Amino acid sequence: MELAGQVALVTGAGNGIGKATAVALAKAGAHVVVADIGGAEAEAVAKSIMESQRRRPLAVQADVGDLDHIDRMVRQTVEEFGWIDILVNNAGVTRRADIMDVTEADWDRIHRVNAKGVFFCLQRVAREMIPRRTGRIVNIASIAGKGYIGASNAAYAASKGAVIGLTKLAALQLARHDINVNAVCPGVTRTALSDANLRTRAQQEGVTVEEMERRRAEAIPLKRANDPEDIAEMVLFLASPRARNITGQSFNVDGGLILD
């Protein structure tokens, strides 16, 4: 229970990596705010945490591409729990597309959530952390931001590269307030979003989903894709006192796909 009594805000927590992270933080003793654009999904995860962990979670419907939503989400968190110790910037969107098929609408939608949303969530939560001189921020980036050839599209890769760059500079500028900022870069991870991309790719290449899944695993040195819980474990470490002297870093969790 190393996070007992701490308050963690997780965006995009209605499913996938965000859900697994919210559950892991609750198991470690944190009061978790489950934020998601889908209010019903956020409520379901919060209910599950309450029933399984006997914690007092808070479900918040929020679109992180909207600054008014971000402000409301943070104010609700502070009103409920008094402060924020941990922010996990997880909300993200994408679609499978070749570089020549990415549209302006794709670019704007992806960057609105993946880059703009991450920055303004970080900035707004940092305003709560700075007076208390403590905090941990974990941004969920991707190995797509480091040049992974299997990225869903170029706009997504650019947005995740932006998250990695933001993580470094935010870490340097917030260090004087004793706020740690790090990023986790997942590789292939079994989520609804990645499964949708897998089905699209299988259709494009004229093979079965099962064959595409086999190819995907075969390309990974450890021969297995991540489960969302694999990412959650790294987030949990970075959010804990064990990582107190780690900041400005981006950690790959990818079975060996990217070596840097």
N, C-alpha and C positions, 0 to 999 in steps of 0.2 A: 504493500500500500504506500509506495514512495511518493505518490501524488495526493495523498489524503488531504482534503480540505482545499485543494487548489481548484481553480476555475479554468476550464478549457473550452474554447470556442472553435468548432469545426465547421467549415463551409463545405457544401456539396456532400453532406453527411447522410443523405437519404438512401444511399446505396453504395456498392462497390468499395473503393479504398476509403472514402469518407466514413461510411458506416462501420467498417472494420476498425478504423482509427478511433471513432467515438466509443465503441465498445471496449477497446483496449485501454483507453484512458480512464474509462469508468471502472474497469477492473483494477486499475492501479490506484483508485481512490478519488479520482477527480470528479467534481461536479461538471457535467458536460452540457454544453449548449449545442443542440443538433440543428444546424441551419441548412436549409435547402430551398431551392426554388419551388419544389413540390411540397406544399404544406402537409399533405396527407402522408407522404413518405417520411418527412421529418417527425411527424407525430408517431408513426409506427415504430421508428427506431427508438425514439424516446420512451415509448411504452415498453418496448423490449428491454431496454436498459433498466428501467424502473422495476420490472418484474424479475429479471435475472440477477441484477447487481444490487438491488435495494438502494439505488442512488436516487438523487433528486435531479433528473435532467430537465432541460427546458427546450422545447421545440419552437423554432422560429422559421417562418416562411420569409425568404429573402432572395432577391435577385441581386447578385454581387456586381452586376454591371450598372446598377442604379445607385448613385451616392446617397439618395434619401433612404433607400432600403438598408444600405450599410450602416448609416447613422442610427436608424431605428433598431437594427439588430444589436448594435453595440449598447445602445441605451437600455434596451430590454435586458441584456445580460447584466449590466451594472446595477440596474434596479432590482433584479432578482437576487444576485449574488454579492454585489458590492464592489467587485473588481474583476480583472481578467489577468490570469497568470500565463496562459498559453493560447496562442492562435495557430491553428492549422489551416492554411490557405489551400484548400483542396479543390474547390469547384472548378470545373473545366468542361469544355465542349470541343468537338471536332467532327469531321466526316472523312471518309476515304475519298481522295481525289488526286489525280495526276496534276503536276505543276501547271499544265496548260488548261486545266479544267477548273482551277480555283477562281471563283468569282469575287467581285468586290463585296457582295453580300456575305460570302464565306469569310473573307478577311475581317470585315467589320464585326461579324458575330463572334468569331473566335477570339479576336483581340479584345473585344469588349469584356469578355468574361476572363480569359486566361491571362491577360496582361493588365488591362485597366482594373479589373476586379481585384486582382492580387495586390496591386500597388495601393489602391485606396482602402482596402481592408487593412493592410499593414499600417498605413498611415493613421487611420482612424483608431485602431487598437493601440498603436504606439502612444497616442495622446493620453490614453488611460494608464499605460505602463510607465511612462516617463516620470510622473510625480512620485510613483512608488519605488522607482529605481530598481526595477526587476521585471523580467519577462523573457519568454522564449517564443520565438516565431519560427514556424516550420512551413516553408513553401513547397508545395508538390509541383515539381517541374517535370522533366521527362528526359530520357536519353535522346529523344528527338531533338532536343535543344543542343545536343552535342554532336549532331551529324549522323545519327542512326539512319541507315538507308531504308529501313522499314517503316519510317514515320508515316502517319496517315496522310499528311499533306504538308506542303511547304509553309503555308500560313500557320499551321499548328506548330511546326518546328520553330518558326520565327517567334511565336508567342512564348514558347518554353525557353528559348534562348534568352528572351527578355527577362523571364523570371530568374534565370541563373544570374544574369548581370545585375538585376535589382537586388538579389540576395547579397551579393558581394558588397555593393555600395551601402545598402541599408545596414549591413553588419558593421561596417566601419563608422558610419555616422551615428548609430545608436549604441555603440560600445561604451561611450562615456556615461550612458544611463544604465549600464549593466544589463542590457537587453541583448540576448543572443539571437542571431538570425541565420538559419541554415536552410538548405533545400535537399529534398529527396528526389532522385531521378529514377522513377520506375522504368523497367523494361517492359517486355510483354507481360501483361497482367490480365487474369481472367475476370473481366467485368462485363456488364451489359454493353458498355460503349465499345470495348475491344471486340466483343463477340459480334456486334453489328458490323464492324469493319472487316472482321474475318469472313462473314457471310458475303459481304460485298466483293471482297477480293476473290473468294471462291467462285462466285458467279462470273466475275470478269475473266478468270482464267479457265473457266469451264471444267472445274473439278468439284468434288463433293466437299462439304464443310469438314468432314472427318479427315479427308486427305490434306486439306489446307491446314488443319490443326496439327497433323503429323509433321508436315513440312515446317511449320512454325516452331514446334518443339525441337526438331532435328537441327535447326539453325542455331540453337542456344547451346553454348559449351556444356552447361550442366544438364542439358536435355529436358528441361522442364520450365514452363512458364510460372510466373509468380501467382500466388493466391493473394487477394487483398490483404490478408493477415501478414504476409511477408513485408509489405510496405508499412503496415501499422506498427510492427515491431521496431523498425528503424525510427519512425516518428516518435514512438514512446521513449526510446533511448534519448533522442535529441531534446525531448521535452522534459527530461528528468535531470536531477542534480548530477547524475553521472557524467553529463555532457557540459558541465558548467564552464569549461575552458575551450569549448569548440564553437567557433562562429565564422560565418562567411564561406562555409564549405557547401559543396553539392555532392551528395553521396549516391552512387549508382546502386540500385538493387535490381539486377537484370540477368543473373545467371552467367555473367561473363561476356555479354554481347559487346559492351564498350569498355575498353581498358584505358583509364586515365586517372 
